[in-house]
Amino acid sequence: MKSAAILIFVLLPVIAFAASHREIRNLEIPAAGILTMRIESGAGRLTIRGVEGTDNIEVTAEIEADGVDRDEIRLLGDKLFQLELKRAYHQALLYCHTAAPPFAPITTRVHLHVKLPVKMNITTIDGSGPIDITNIAGNLIIDDNSGIIKVSNITGRILVEDGSGDIEIEDVQGAIQIKDGSGHVVARHISGDLTITDASGGIEVNDIGGSVIISDGSGSIDIYRVEKNVFIREPGSGEIDIDGVQGKVIVRD
């Protein structure tokens, strides 16, 4: 009987720590007159979709908190996460920040799904988690700490600065500049110039309408079908395979 009582005593903290909370919140503002969407987010997925014919910016936030229950979420409030969508002149601001009290076994994540008009410039500053952006007619700036980045069907310039994680960009009418710490970089079906500065990880480039400039630390480089010139400033370490370039190919040793 004593052993059973001890077992129950030991399991109680485990059950408490296993508590979790899930909820969905919806935010919305009119998009009329807004030219730029700025998103600052922490841990969690970020999905952005351009939608034809919509007049609003709609955000669905999936909140996940482990190590805390519903009552504790209400008590701690914005100490765990802050979520806000507002307008500032011609810019929409989506702010989502997650945190955890010190010395508490609590983790929080907020997965954001954003729908907005197709014609919109986007700036996103992201902490961690995958990013997926598609169907945008505007310029795109991504400043990401870690996580996979996927971008497709964009009309406009793209600037990506990434710490770690794979990057895949395709079907873009515009120029692209990528600065990457680590991870595989893939760029396909790009109409403009492509510039990649990569510390480590393979690079795959295919079907580029402009010129390609690459500085690479380590990893293989594969370049196929480029209408203008290819300039590899720093080949780094790894094999280089180039084919189908209509302009000049310069590899600086």
C-alpha positions in Angstrom: 0.0 0.0 0.0 2.9 2.3 0.8 4.4 1.7 -2.6 1.2 2.6 -4.4 1.0 5.9 -2.5 4.6 6.8 -3.4 3.8 6.0 -7.1 0.9 8.4 -7.1 2.9 11.1 -5.5 5.7 10.8 -8.1 3.2 10.8 -11.1 1.3 13.9 -10.0 4.0 16.4 -11.2 4.3 14.6 -14.5 0.6 14.9 -15.1 0.7 18.6 -14.2 3.6 19.2 -16.6 1.8 17.3 -19.4 -1.1 19.8 -19.5 -1.5 21.6 -22.8 -3.7 24.3 -24.3 -4.9 24.8 -27.8 -7.0 27.6 -29.2 -7.7 29.5 -32.5 -8.0 33.2 -32.7 -9.1 35.2 -35.8 -8.1 38.8 -36.6 -9.2 40.9 -39.5 -8.8 44.5 -40.8 -9.8 46.2 -44.1 -7.1 46.2 -46.7 -8.1 49.4 -48.6 -5.2 51.8 -48.9 -2.6 49.4 -47.4 0.5 49.0 -49.5 2.7 46.9 -47.2 2.2 44.0 -44.8 4.8 43.8 -42.0 4.9 40.6 -39.9 7.0 40.0 -36.8 6.6 36.5 -35.4 8.3 34.1 -33.1 8.1 30.3 -32.9 5.6 28.6 -35.2 4.6 28.2 -38.8 3.9 31.2 -41.0 1.8 30.8 -44.1 0.9 33.8 -46.4 -1.5 33.5 -49.3 -2.4 36.2 -51.8 -6.1 35.9 -52.6 -7.7 37.5 -55.7 -10.7 39.7 -55.0 -10.4 40.0 -51.2 -10.8 43.3 -49.5 -9.5 42.3 -46.1 -6.4 41.1 -44.4 -7.4 38.0 -42.4 -5.2 36.2 -39.9 -5.9 32.8 -38.3 -3.7 32.1 -35.3 -3.4 28.6 -33.9 -2.0 28.9 -30.4 -0.3 26.0 -28.8 1.1 26.0 -25.2 2.6 22.9 -23.5 3.0 22.7 -19.8 0.0 24.9 -19.1 -3.8 24.5 -19.0 -6.6 26.9 -20.0 -6.9 28.5 -16.6 -3.2 29.2 -16.4 -3.2 30.7 -19.9 -5.9 33.1 -18.8 -3.9 34.0 -15.6 -0.6 34.5 -17.4 -2.1 36.3 -20.3 0.4 38.3 -22.4 3.4 36.9 -20.4 3.2 33.8 -22.7 2.2 35.4 -26.0 1.2 38.7 -27.6 -0.9 38.8 -30.8 -2.0 42.0 -32.5 -3.1 43.1 -36.0 -3.4 46.8 -36.7 -3.0 49.5 -39.3 -0.4 52.3 -39.3 -1.0 54.7 -42.2 -0.4 52.7 -45.4 1.1 49.7 -43.6 -0.6 46.7 -41.8 1.3 45.4 -38.8 1.0 41.8 -37.5 2.9 41.3 -34.3 3.1 37.8 -32.7 5.6 37.2 -29.9 5.9 34.1 -27.7 7.7 33.8 -24.4 7.9 31.6 -21.4 8.3 32.6 -17.7 11.7 31.8 -16.3 12.2 28.5 -14.5 8.8 27.2 -15.8 8.5 24.1 -18.1 6.2 26.0 -20.6 6.7 26.2 -24.4 4.5 28.3 -26.6 4.0 28.4 -30.4 1.7 30.4 -32.6 1.0 29.2 -36.2 -0.1 32.0 -38.4 -2.1 31.7 -41.6 -2.5 35.1 -43.4 -4.8 35.8 -46.3 -4.4 39.2 -48.1 -4.9 40.9 -51.4 -2.5 39.7 -54.2 -1.1 43.2 -54.7 0.8 43.8 -51.5 4.4 44.3 -50.5 5.4 42.0 -47.6 8.1 42.2 -44.9 8.4 39.4 -42.5 10.8 39.0 -39.5 10.6 35.5 -38.2 12.1 33.7 -35.3 11.8 30.0 -36.0 9.5 27.6 -37.9 8.7 27.1 -41.6 7.6 29.9 -43.9 5.4 29.4 -46.9 4.5 32.4 -49.1 2.7 32.2 -52.5 0.7 34.3 -55.0 1.9 37.8 -54.3 2.3 40.7 -56.7 4.7 42.9 -54.7 8.2 43.0 -53.2 9.0 40.5 -50.6 11.6 40.8 -47.7 12.2 37.8 -45.5 14.5 38.0 -42.4 14.5 34.6 -40.8 16.4 33.0 -38.0 15.7 29.3 -38.7 13.3 27.1 -40.5 12.4 26.0 -44.1 11.4 28.8 -46.5 9.2 28.1 -49.5 8.3 31.0 -51.9 6.4 30.6 -55.2 4.4 32.6 -57.7 5.7 36.1 -56.9 5.8 39.2 -59.1 8.3 41.5 -57.6 11.8 41.7 -56.0 12.7 39.2 -53.3 15.3 39.7 -50.6 16.0 36.8 -48.2 18.3 36.8 -45.2 18.3 33.4 -43.5 20.2 31.9 -40.6 19.6 28.2 -41.2 17.2 26.0 -43.0 16.5 25.0 -46.6 15.3 27.7 -49.1 13.1 26.9 -52.1 12.0 29.7 -54.5 10.3 29.2 -57.8 8.1 31.0 -60.4 9.3 34.6 -59.8 9.0 37.5 -62.1 11.7 39.8 -60.6 15.2 39.8 -59.2 16.2 37.8 -56.1 18.9 38.3 -53.6 19.6 35.5 -51.0 22.0 35.6 -48.0 22.0 32.2 -46.3 23.9 30.8 -43.4 23.3 27.1 -43.8 20.9 24.9 -45.7 20.1 23.8 -49.3 19.1 26.7 -51.7 17.0 26.0 -54.7 15.9 28.7 -57.2 13.8 27.7 -60.3 12.0 29.6 -63.1 13.2 33.2 -62.2 12.8 36.0 -64.8 15.4 38.4 -63.3 18.9 38.4 -61.9 19.8 36.0 -59.0 22.4 36.7 -56.4 23.2 34.1 -53.7 25.7 34.4 -50.8 25.8 31.1 -49.0 28.0 29.9 -46.1 27.2 26.2 -46.3 24.9 23.9 -48.2 24.2 22.9 -51.8 22.9 25.4 -54.4 20.7 24.4 -57.3 19.8 27.0 -59.9 17.5 26.2 -62.9 15.9 28.3 -65.7 17.0 31.9 -64.9 16.1 34.8 -67.2 18.8 37.1 -65.9 22.4 36.7 -64.7 23.5 34.6 -61.7 26.1 35.7 -59.1 27.2 33.2 -56.4 29.5 33.3 -53.5 29.7 30.0 -51.7 31.5 28.7 -48.6 30.9 24.9 -49.0 28.6 22.6 -50.8 27.9 21.7 -54.4 26.7 24.2 -57.1 24.5 23.1 -59.9 23.5 25.7 -62.5 21.3 24.9 -65.6 19.7 27.1 -68.3 20.7 30.7 -67.6 19.9 33.3 -70.3 22.6 35.8 -69.4 25.9 35.5 -67.5 27.1 33.3 -64.6 29.7 34.7 -62.2 30.9 32.6 -59.3 32.9 34.9 -57.1 33.8 32.3 -54.4 33.4 28.7 -55.4 34.2 27.4 -51.9 34.4 23.6 -51.6 32.2 21.2 -53.5 31.6 20.1 -57.0 30.4 22.7 -59.7 28.2 21.6 -62.6 27.2 24.3 -65.1 25.2 23.7 -68.4 23.0 25.7 -70.7 24.4 29.2 -70.1 23.8 31.6 -73.0 26.2 34.3 -71.7 29.6 34.2 -70.2 30.7 31.9 -67.4 33.4 33.2 -65.0 34.6 31.1 -62.0 37.1 33.0 -59.8 39.4 30.5 -58.0 
